[in-house]
Amino acid sequence: MNMHHVRDTILRAQWRRGVQHLDAGKLALVVAADTAEYEPGSAGRVTGGAGAVAMLVGPNAALVLEPRRITVSGDVHDFYKPELEVYPRVDGKLSQRTYLAALERCVEAMRESVHDCTHWCLHAPYGKLVRKGYAKIHECLGSGDEQELYDKKVSPGLLLSKYNGNMYTASLYACIACVSQHAVPGERIACYSYGSGFVSSLFVLAVSAPLPLTGLERLAGRTRVVPDVMDAMLAGDGPGYAWDDAITVAKVEDGKKFYHM
């Protein structure tokens, strides 16, 4: 099973336990961080990205986790990374089908809780899959114009995803951060998490206060490079490329990189 997606389920479990056991006035810090890098020349290469989201968990929160939620899982080899292989093995069509089927099961099980949610945030490896996902939600809950509802309920949450690509574990929470800056008290955010292998969950956050999202102007300050330069940078030998001081390449054997911390 994909560990970067299993971590998403663990994050929610820690979130719930953390709130239950926190002493009065104390907070817990939860960090979701990941990278997505696919093999050069593969269809998934253009969706790659990286991101991190940090969350403070505690009482009197701006976003409140509602008690009811649903998790479904199954044994599907749609995406996995064999030991010591640099790149994941991906069955894109199978992964899409599993994502959508799991979403349908979650929505049907949570119909009464999510039918009136103001916003929807979905795991967002790339925008087209999120669009297909909302089409499935509309099939289940159906009322009103689908495109109009998508533009209103879903699209605002994809701001960071459009700029940053796939963030894996951080993906859903980046969507939540984008939506929460515009949300007002009393609104509810339906959140769909998906992990290949597979595990998926649907839960709801109730908005008690808006959460401004700052730093978006930094996106405009990034440097645009052509794909060949990006490939060289990811390979570790491009212009201006440098490993973080804490991580160095130990050796390369048969095209595989081994690292030490």
C-alpha positions as CSV (number, residue, x, y, z in Angstrom):
1,M,0.0,0.0,0.0
2,N,1.2,3.5,-0.7
3,M,2.7,4.9,2.5
4,H,2.2,8.6,1.5
5,H,-1.5,8.0,1.3
6,V,-1.6,5.8,4.4
7,R,-0.1,8.8,6.3
8,D,-3.2,10.8,5.4
9,T,-5.4,8.4,7.3
10,I,-3.0,8.5,10.2
11,L,-3.1,12.3,10.2
12,R,-6.8,12.3,10.8
13,A,-6.5,9.7,13.5
14,Q,-3.8,11.8,15.2
15,W,-6.0,14.9,14.7
16,R,-8.9,13.2,16.6
17,R,-6.8,11.7,19.4
18,G,-4.9,15.0,19.8
19,V,-8.0,17.0,20.4
20,Q,-9.3,14.4,22.9
21,H,-6.1,14.4,25.0
22,L,-4.9,18.0,24.8
23,D,-4.7,19.8,28.0
24,A,-6.6,23.1,28.2
25,G,-4.9,25.8,26.3
26,K,-2.4,23.5,24.5
27,L,-2.2,22.8,20.8
28,A,-0.8,20.0,18.6
29,L,1.1,20.6,15.4
30,V,0.4,18.3,12.5
31,V,2.5,18.4,9.3
32,A,1.6,16.8,6.0
33,A,4.4,16.9,3.4
34,D,5.2,15.0,0.3
35,T,6.7,15.0,-3.2
36,A,5.4,13.5,-6.5
37,E,7.9,12.6,-9.1
38,Y,7.2,10.3,-12.0
39,E,9.5,8.7,-14.6
40,P,10.7,10.9,-17.4
41,G,8.5,10.5,-20.5
42,S,5.6,9.0,-18.6
43,A,2.1,10.5,-18.7
44,G,2.2,11.4,-15.0
45,R,5.5,13.4,-15.3
46,V,3.7,16.7,-16.0
47,T,1.5,16.4,-12.9
48,G,4.5,16.1,-10.5
49,G,4.9,18.5,-7.6
50,A,5.7,18.9,-4.0
51,G,4.1,20.6,-1.0
52,A,3.6,20.8,2.7
53,V,0.8,21.9,5.0
54,A,1.1,22.5,8.7
55,M,-2.0,22.5,11.0
56,L,-2.6,23.6,14.6
57,V,-5.0,21.2,16.3
58,G,-6.8,22.0,19.5
59,P,-10.0,23.4,21.1
60,N,-11.8,26.5,19.8
61,A,-10.6,25.8,16.3
62,A,-11.6,27.8,13.2
63,L,-12.4,24.5,11.4
64,V,-14.2,21.9,13.5
65,L,-14.1,18.2,12.6
66,E,-17.6,16.8,12.7
67,P,-18.1,13.4,14.4
68,R,-19.5,11.4,11.5
69,R,-17.1,10.2,8.8
70,I,-16.7,7.2,6.5
71,T,-13.6,5.3,5.4
72,V,-13.6,2.6,2.7
73,S,-10.6,0.5,1.5
74,G,-9.7,-2.4,-0.8
75,D,-6.7,-4.2,-2.3
76,V,-5.9,-2.6,-5.6
77,H,-2.5,-2.2,-7.2
78,D,-3.2,1.0,-9.0
79,F,-0.1,2.8,-7.8
80,Y,2.8,1.4,-5.8
81,K,6.6,1.8,-5.5
82,P,8.6,-1.4,-5.3
83,E,11.5,-1.5,-2.9
84,L,14.6,0.3,-4.1
85,E,12.9,1.5,-7.4
86,V,13.2,5.2,-8.0
87,Y,9.9,5.8,-9.7
88,P,6.4,4.4,-8.9
89,R,4.5,2.0,-11.0
90,V,1.2,3.5,-12.1
91,D,-1.9,2.1,-13.7
92,G,-3.6,5.4,-14.5
93,K,-6.9,4.1,-15.7
94,L,-7.3,1.7,-12.8
95,S,-6.4,4.5,-10.4
96,Q,-9.0,6.8,-11.9
97,R,-11.7,4.1,-11.7
98,T,-10.8,3.3,-8.1
99,Y,-10.8,6.9,-7.0
100,L,-14.2,7.5,-8.5
101,A,-15.7,4.3,-7.2
102,A,-14.4,4.9,-3.7
103,L,-15.8,8.5,-3.9
104,E,-19.2,7.2,-4.9
105,R,-19.3,4.7,-2.0
106,C,-18.3,7.4,0.5
107,V,-20.9,9.9,-0.8
108,E,-23.7,7.3,-0.7
109,A,-22.8,6.4,2.9
110,M,-22.6,10.1,4.0
111,R,-25.5,11.4,1.8
112,E,-27.4,12.9,4.7
113,S,-24.4,14.6,6.1
114,V,-22.9,16.1,2.9
115,H,-25.9,16.9,0.7
116,D,-25.9,20.5,1.9
117,C,-22.2,21.2,2.2
118,T,-21.2,24.6,1.0
119,H,-17.8,23.5,-0.3
120,W,-16.1,20.4,-1.6
121,C,-12.4,19.6,-1.3
122,L,-11.1,16.5,-3.1
123,H,-7.7,14.8,-3.2
124,A,-6.2,16.6,-6.3
125,P,-3.4,14.9,-8.1
126,Y,-4.6,16.8,-11.2
127,G,-7.5,19.0,-12.0
128,K,-9.3,16.8,-14.5
129,L,-9.7,14.0,-11.9
130,V,-11.3,16.4,-9.5
131,R,-13.7,17.5,-12.2
132,K,-14.7,13.9,-12.8
133,G,-15.0,13.4,-9.1
134,Y,-17.5,16.2,-8.7
135,A,-19.5,14.9,-11.6
136,K,-19.8,11.6,-9.6
137,I,-20.8,13.6,-6.5
138,H,-23.5,15.4,-8.6
139,E,-24.8,12.1,-9.9
140,C,-25.2,10.9,-6.3
141,L,-26.7,14.1,-4.8
142,G,-28.0,15.7,-8.1
143,S,-29.7,19.1,-8.1
144,G,-28.9,22.3,-9.9
145,D,-26.5,23.0,-12.7
146,E,-23.4,20.8,-12.4
147,Q,-20.9,23.2,-13.9
148,E,-22.2,26.2,-11.9
149,L,-22.0,24.2,-8.7
150,Y,-18.5,23.0,-9.5
151,D,-17.3,26.6,-10.1
152,K,-18.8,27.6,-6.8
153,K,-18.2,24.7,-4.5
154,V,-15.0,23.1,-5.9
155,S,-12.9,25.3,-8.2
156,P,-11.8,27.8,-5.5
157,G,-10.1,25.0,-3.6
158,L,-7.8,24.2,-6.6
159,L,-5.8,27.4,-6.5
160,L,-2.6,25.9,-5.1
161,S,-3.0,22.6,-7.0
162,K,-3.1,24.5,-10.3
163,Y,0.1,26.3,-9.5
164,N,1.9,23.5,-7.6
165,G,1.0,20.2,-9.2
166,N,0.5,17.0,-7.2
167,M,1.3,17.3,-3.5
168,Y,0.1,13.8,-2.5
169,T,-0.5,13.8,1.3
170,A,-0.6,17.6,1.4
171,S,-3.0,17.9,-1.6
172,L,-6.4,17.7,0.2
173,Y,-5.2,20.0,3.0
174,A,-3.9,22.6,0.5
175,C,-7.4,22.6,-1.0
176,I,-8.9,23.1,2.4
177,A,-6.6,26.0,3.1
178,C,-7.7,27.7,-0.2
179,V,-11.4,27.3,0.6
180,S,-11.2,28.3,4.2
181,Q,-9.9,31.8,3.3
182,H,-13.3,32.6,1.7
183,A,-15.5,30.4,4.0
184,V,-17.8,32.1,6.6
185,P,-19.0,30.8,9.9
186,G,-21.8,28.3,9.5
187,E,-20.6,26.9,6.3
188,R,-19.4,23.3,6.0
189,I,-16.6,21.8,3.9
190,A,-16.9,18.2,2.6
191,C,-13.4,16.7,2.4
192,Y,-12.6,13.6,0.3
193,S,-9.2,11.9,0.8
194,Y,-7.9,9.1,-1.5
195,G,-4.9,6.9,-1.3
196,S,-3.9,4.3,-3.9
197,G,-3.8,0.8,-2.7
198,F,-6.5,1.9,-1.7
199,V,-7.9,3.8,1.3
200,S,-10.3,6.7,1.0
201,S,-12.3,8.8,3.5
202,L,-15.0,11.4,3.5
203,F,-15.3,13.8,6.4
204,V,-16.8,17.3,7.1
205,L,-15.3,20.4,8.6
206,A,-17.6,23.0,10.1
207,V,-16.4,26.6,9.7
208,S,-16.5,28.7,12.9
209,A,-14.1,31.4,11.7
210,P,-12.3,32.4,8.4
211,L,-8.7,31.5,8.0
212,P,-6.8,34.0,5.8
213,L,-4.3,32.4,3.3
214,T,-1.1,34.5,3.1
215,G,2.0,34.2,0.9
216,L,0.3,33.6,-2.4
217,E,2.3,36.4,-4.0
218,R,5.3,34.2,-3.7
219,L,3.9,31.9,-6.4
220,A,4.4,34.7,-8.9
221,G,8.1,35.0,-8.0
222,R,9.0,31.5,-9.1
223,T,11.3,30.8,-12.0
224,R,9.9,29.1,-15.1
225,V,12.1,26.5,-16.7
226,V,11.7,24.3,-19.8
227,P,11.1,20.5,-19.2
228,D,14.7,19.5,-20.1
229,V,16.0,21.8,-17.3
230,M,13.5,20.5,-14.8
231,D,14.6,16.9,-15.7
232,A,18.2,17.8,-15.1
233,M,17.4,19.5,-11.8
234,L,15.4,16.4,-10.6
235,A,18.3,14.2,-11.6
236,G,20.6,16.2,-9.4
237,D,22.8,17.7,-12.1
238,G,21.0,20.7,-13.4
239,P,22.0,24.4,-13.2
240,G,21.5,25.8,-9.7
241,Y,20.6,22.4,-8.2
242,A,21.8,21.6,-4.7
243,W,20.7,19.0,-2.2
244,D,19.6,20.2,1.2
245,D,22.4,20.1,3.7
246,A,20.7,17.3,5.6
247,I,20.5,15.0,2.6
248,T,23.3,13.8,0.3
249,V,23.5,11.2,-2.4
250,A,25.4,8.2,-1.1
251,K,25.8,6.2,-4.3
252,V,24.3,5.4,-7.6
253,E,24.0,1.8,-8.8
254,D,22.2,0.7,-11.9
255,G,20.4,4.0,-12.2
256,K,19.1,3.8,-8.6
257,K,19.9,6.4,-6.1
258,F,20.6,5.6,-2.5
259,Y,20.5,8.3,0.2
260,H,21.7,8.8,3.7
261,M,20.6,11.5,6.1
